[in-house]
Amino acid sequence: MTVRPAGLAGTRGQAREKTRDAVLQAALRLFSEHGYLGVRVEDIAREAGVSRATFYKHFAEREEILAMLLARLLGGEDAEAAPRAEGQAAGDLASRVQAQARAIVDRMVEQEELARFVYSLPVRHEALLTSQQLPKPSAFGHIDRLLDDAEAAGELRDAIPPSVIRIQVHAAIETALREWAAGQAADPHERLRQHLDVVLHGAVAPAG
């Protein structure tokens, strides 16, 4: 019987994770410089310092790299960790939604290179994650739970389905980030405030 040295499996697991991370970081650098369509598997492997065969031991295709980067940004790796938001449990519903949304944007901006790349892509994030069978991102799950609690407490308008409100709040956050990534807004927080103001309070000035 072959006896494996203690800790060998753990060492191999760490090496595997280190290689995967190196490939992801190399892919992000190349995607940011040349665009997603301008980068081949061979380019990623060379940038990461691994062979093409090693790349395929860790990733089935280039799209899986894209999905993993997206999951990393949106929260697939820490689905239980709530984003930071001062006073998010206090104030009226609009204030709580705004605080939670600002916390999400803060998280994105902390990973600026990755966020700018992801939000410059003309893809539907949910569809990409689903196609790769990755965990549902947690970032927007916190918003969903906040709105679910608000519905249970009677804080939402009866005439508007909660699903519509949820879609509009998600869209406000993603639109603000896309405009920031495209250089159309210097401050993603200010653009977020504007979009959420329309969603939560409307765009029509009071009469009189």
C-alpha positions, 0 to 999 in steps of 0.5 A: 500500500502506498502511503502519501505524505501528510498534507500532500492533498492540501498542498496539491489543492493549494497549487491548483488554486494558485494556478487557477488564480494566475490564469484568471488574473492573466485573462483579466489583464488581457481582456482589459487591454485587448477586449474579450474577443481579441484574446485567445486561450493560447494568449491567456496560457502564455500570459499566465505562464502555463501550457495550453494543456494546463489551461484545459485542466482548469477551464473547459473554455474561455467562456468559463473564465468570463463567468468565473470573473463575473462571479468573483465580482458579483459575489459568488465567492462569499454569498453569505457575507453582507455588503457593508452599508452604514445604517442600512437597517435604519430609515425609510425603505428608500434610504435602506435601498439606497444604502444597500445599493451604495454598498454594492457599488463600493464593492465593485469599485474596490475591484476597479479593473474587473468591474470596468471590464465586466460592465463594458461587456454586452452580456446578460450576467444572469444568463452567463452565470446560469450557462456555466452552472455557477452559484447565483451572485450574492450582490443583488441577493441582499437587495432582494431580501431587503425588498422581500422584507419590505413587502412583508411589512407593507412598505411597497405599493400594492399596485406594483408587483414586487418583481417589477420593483426588484427588476428596476432597482437591479437595473438602476445599479447595473446601468449606473455601473455600465455608464461609469465603465463606459466613461459616461459618468465620472462618479458611479455613486452620483449616477446611482443616486440619480437612477434610484431617485427615478425608480423610488420617487419618480421623474415627474415634478409635483404639480403647482 
